[in-house]
């Protein structure tokens, strides 16, 4: 299926590692020119080099998008390098915090800056250009935990729960402009960090070294779902790439779960 991304320009925040790197890689492979974002210069260089060697059109951009000046720097680098941004993927976000009665109010404010306002800043900087051109995509990375939060990390879950609301509001604001706005909400993704966590758990519990068995046991304890496994980065990236494409033009204001059927309610 031709997604129609050839010639489009995409920015993927936090794409120097983890899920973001998978999204940036797939968009580049589909023919988009991609800004690979890191917070420090050189942070995204390894992925940029690998993709460039594979013949993809990519560029490293850097800046701290949790503040206005850093977000402006990132947007400016994209516009200087590519002249525009057609697809904004607000992938960057963090999962941090403790229990309800131990999490300071400053931690609530800090995670809101990271998980919500980092994306809002780039919307302010880049969406007006999409409006002028009559086409664009804004995609946030959320979490299924926004609708089934646990007792830990309440500030994290609350910040992610904002994103579907922001998505619908922005979609309405941009009605008739040719721009769609959506949220992709994964369950737990099999990143290197999660694999390391589960392997550590396996050593303590005597599950052995087989990753398939470790994953099955870990999923039952931490994220039970009908598929019996974690999401692969490539699966999440594929959904983002589809939403960024011409083919997804009628999907708008939606929160799309990719959680193996784990959610105990649908929104």
N, C-alpha and C positions, 0 to 999 in steps of 0.2 A: 504494500500500500504506500503510495506516495503521499507523505504528510504535507507537502507543499512548504517545507521549511527552507528550501534552497533560496539563498539570497536574503533571508531574514537575519536580523541581528538580535542576539539574546544576551542578557546579563543574568548570571546565576550567583547570588550572594553566598558567601561562605563555601565556595565550590573548590577550595584548595584541598579538601579532604572529605571523607565519608560519603553520605548520600549526595551532597552537592556535587562532588567530583563525578559521580555516576551520571547525574543529570546533565552536567556540562559536556561530558564525553558523548552521550547519546545525541544531544542536540547538534553537536559539531559533526558527528557521523551522519546525521540526517541532512547536512548541508548548510546549517546555520553558521553565521559568524558569531563566536561566543567570547564574552568577557569572563575570564576565570578570576574570581575575586578572593583575595586574602586580606587580612588586616595589616600585615607588614609587607614591605617590598621584598620580593623573593619567595614569599610563602607559597605562592601558586606556581612558581617557576617549573618545578618538576613535571606537573601535569601539563602545563602549557608546552613544554619542550616535547613531551611524548606525543601530544596531539598534533603539534606542528610537524613532527617527523612522519606522522601518519597521513599528512596532506590536508589536515583540517585548518581552517582559518580561525585562529584564536589569538587572544591577547591577554596579558596579565594586567589586572587592575588592582589597586590596593587602597585601603583607607578604612578608618574606624566608623562604620555606619551607625554606631550607637550615639553619635553626636552629629549635629548639623554640618559642621565643617568637613568632617570625614565623608559623609554621604555626598556632599557637593563635590568633593575631590573625585570620588568614584564615578559619579555621573559625568563630570567634566572629562575624565580620562576616556570614558566610553564614547562621548560625543567627539572628542578630538581624534580618536582612533578610527571610529566607524561612521561618524556623522549622525547617527540616530540609534535608538533602541526600540525594537518592535515587540520584544518579549521580555518582560521583567519577571524573573523567578525569585521571589523572596524566600529563599531556602534557609538563610541563616537563622539560627535560634539555638537556645541552650536549655538543657534540663538540669536544674539545680535547685537547691533549697532543702530544708529539713521538714520537721513536723510542724503542725499548726501553731502550737504554743511556743515554739522555739525560733520561728522565722521572723526576723525583725522587719519592720515596715520599710526600712531602706532596701531590703532584699526584694520586696514586692515592687518597689519603684524601679529598681535596677533591672529586674527581669522584664518588666513592661517596656523599658527602653530597648532591650535586646530583641524581644520576641514580637513586639508590635510596632513601636515607633521607628525602628530601623527600616522596616518596609514602607511605612507611611512617608518617611523622608524621601525615599526613592520614587514613590508615586508622585509626590509633589514635583520632583525634579524632571521626571521622564514622561509622565503621562500627557502633559500638554503637547509634546511633540507627536505622540500617537494620535491625539485628537486632530491635530493639523493634517496628518496624513490619512486619517479615516480608517485606521486599522491598528490593532494592538492586542496584546494578551498580558494580563497580570495574574500571576499564580502564586499563592502562598502555600507553604508547607506547614500543616497543622499537626494534629495528633488525634487518634481516636480517644485518647484520654480527656479530650475536651468535653466529651459527652459521657464518659465513664471514669471520672477521676478517682484516684485512691487517696488515702489519708496523708501520704507523704507528698512532699513538693507541692503544696497547695498553691503557691504563687506561680509555679510553672503551669499547672493545669488551668488556673484562672486566666493567665496571659494568653494561652493558646485558645481558650474558649472565646476570646474576643474576636478571633480571626473570621469565623463564619459570619458574624454580625458585620464586621468591617467589609467583608466581601459583598454581602447583599447591598449594603448602603452604597458602596462605590459603584457597583453594577448599575444601580438606579441612577446615580449621579451621571454616569457615562452612557445612559440610554440613547440609542440612535447614533452613536459615534463610531461603531465598528470595533469597539474594544470590549472584550469579555474579561470577567474577573471570577476566579474560582479558587477554592481551597482543596488541596489534596491532604487527606488525614490518614497517615499510616499507623499501623500498630508498631510493635518492636521490629526493627530492621536488623538484619544480620551484618552489621558493620564489624570492623576489626575489634572495636571496643566491646561490643556485645559478645562477640565470640570469646574474647579474653575473659570477660566476666563469667560466662557459662563454663568455660574450661576450668577456671579457678574453683567454681562451685562444684564441678565434677570431681576435682581432686579431693576436695574436702569430704565429699559424700561417697566416694568410691564408685563412680559411674563408669570408669574406664576411659579410654582415649578415643573411641570412635565418635566422630563428630555427629553422625546421624543419631546415634543413641543419646549423646549429650543434649542435642537439640530437642529430641522428643521429650526427654525428662525435664529439661529446663522450661520448655513451653508449657508443659502441664502445671508446673509450679508457679511460673511468672506471668504467662500470657496465654492461657488456654484458649484454643480456637479450633473450629471444625477441620481446618487443614492440617493441624498437628505440627506446624513448623513456623518459622519466622519468615518475614518478607525478605526477598533478595533486593539489593539496591537496584538491580536492573529492572525489576518489576515496578518499583516506584518511579524510576526514571522514565519508563515506557508510558505510564499514565500521564506524567507531566508533559512529555513530548507530544502526546496526542492532544492534550488540552491546548498546547501552544500552536497547534496546526490549523490549517484551513478547514480540516475535516470536523473540527469541534466548534464551529462558529455558532451553533445553537445551544451550546452548554454555557450557561451564564448564571452567576450568583449561586453556584452550587458548592456544597461540601461533599466531596467524593471520598468515601472510606476505602482504604486498601489494607484490610486488617484480618483477612482470612475468615471473616464472619464472626469476629470476637465481640463486636459491640452488642450490648444487650438492649439497645434501643436505636431507632433510626431517626435521623433528622433530615 
